[in-house]
Amino acid sequence: MIFSNVMCDIMTVMSTLKIELELPEEIVEYLGTQEVDKSIKELIILNFLREHKISQGKAKEILEISKSELIELMRLHSIPAIDLSSEELKEELKRSEELLQA
């Protein structure tokens, strides 16, 4: 099986990290080098979002996409756009009710 080398850039706070990855040639041919780079970058950033390591704002900044595009990407990867614990949700509802009564 023939492998092609693919380089992708992953933005970090202080610098850029370059990762070399071996993929089967048919994957590279199917996606194209730029699409592979984009897909890998998206998956890493989405994983950081899922693990609460970065905010949605930071994710859309790194991926250079709009809020609605990020929400759609999160939906496609089963990442909730609103991720509150039951206690946090109760607090938010209480604050909302207080604001409505004011």
N, C-alpha and C positions, 0 to 999 in steps of 0.2 A: 504494500500500500504506500502511495506517495503522500508525503506531508508537506504542507507549505507553512512558512513562518509568517505570522501575522503580528503586527505591532499595534498596541492600543494605548491611548493616553488616558490616564485616570487622574482627574484633578484632586489634589489634596490642598489643605489649607496653606501650606508653606511652599510646596513645590509640585512638580509634575512627576509622576511615577510612570515609567514605561515598562510594560510587561511583554515578554515574548512568549508566544503560545503556539504549540504545534497542533494543527487541525488537519484532518483528512482533506485532500485537495478538492474532493467533490463538495465539501461544506463551503470552502472558500469560493469555489466556482458558483455555487448556488446563491450565496449571500453577497459576495463581493467583499473586498477588503474593508471598505468603509462601513458596510453594514455589520460586519463582524465586530469591528471596533465599537460601533454604536451599541450593538446588542450587549456586548460584554460590559461596557460602561454602565448601561441601564441596569443590568442585573446586579452589579455591585452596589450601585446607588440604591436600588430598590431593596436590596438586602439590608443595607444600613438603615433605611426607613423602617423596615419591618422590625428591626432590632432596637429602634428608638435611638440610634447613634447620631442621626442628623434630622433636622427639621424638614418639613415639606418645602419651606422657602429655600433652604440650602440645596435641596434636591433639584428643584426647578432651576435654580441658578447654575448648578454644575451641569445639568443636562441641557441647559439653554432652551427650555420649553415653557409654555404658559401654564398657569395653574390648572386650567381645564384639561390640557394635554397630560399633565402629571396625574390628575385624578383618574383619567381614562387609563393611563398606564398602570396605575395602582389597582384599578378594577380588574384589568386583564390578568394581573398577577395575584389577585385575591388578597390585597392589602387594604384594610379599611381606611377610608379617608378621615374618619373620625374614630379615634381609638382611645376611648375613655374607660376607666374602670367603673364599676357600678357606683362606687362611692363618689368618684369625680362627676359622674352623670347626675347623681342626686344633688350634689352641690350646685351644678350648673342650672338644673331645673329650679332649685330653690331661689337662686339669684334672679333667674328670669321671672319667676312669680313675683318676687319683691319689686322688680322694676316695673312690672305691669300694674302693680297695686299703687305705686307711687304717683 
